[in-house]
Structures are given as structure tokens and as C-alpha cells.
Amino acid sequence: MALFSLYESFFIRINFANKNSDIARYAKRKVITSCHINLSKLNKVSKRAGYPKMQDKKDVLEWFKKEGDESS
């Protein structure tokens, strides 16, 4: 239940902060394919993202690049 709730609140934040629906959809797909059902990983990405203003796909990929740096 916690996983579903976190996905939902994170996706609402992405929608609220981004008017470009294509980038918002890309971000959501990237989050789902990267985090799957891992609550810990989703928490890390969500906290790092804050209220993301994304201009392009590079901004989305920055969240996951930083995650890789932290886990090393």
C-alpha cells in the first residue's frame, strides 16, 4: 500500500510541476521502469526530485544518474 501511495503522490507532483505532458509521461515511465516495486529506490528518487521542473529528457535522466553516483 505504501508503494502505491508513494507512486501516486510522486506522479501528482510531476503533473503539477510540469505543463509539458510528453516530458511528464516520459518521467513517469522512467520512474516505473527504474524503480519497479522497490520502495526504497522510489523513496530515493522521489526525495531527490523535489518539485521537478523538467525542460527535456536530460533533466529526467539526471535524477537517475545521481542515484547511481550515490550507491557507488
SULUR-V528761 format. One record per residue. OMEGA is omega in whole degrees, -180 to 180 (none if undefined). Layout:
<<OMEGA> <OMEGA>>
//
This chain:
<<180> <179> <179> <-180> <180> <176> <-178> <-179> <178> <180> <176> <177> <179> <179> <-177> <-174> <-173> <180> <179> <-174> <178> <179> <178> <178> <178> <180> <180> <178> <-180> <178> <-179> <-178> <-179> <-174> <-178> <-179> <-179> <-177> <-180> <-180> <178> <176> <180> <-179> <-178> <-180> <-179> <-175> <-178> <173> <-171> <169> <-175> <178> <-178> <-177> <178> <179> <178> <-178> <178> <178> <-174> <175> <179> <180> <178> <178> <-178> <-175> <-179> <none>>
//
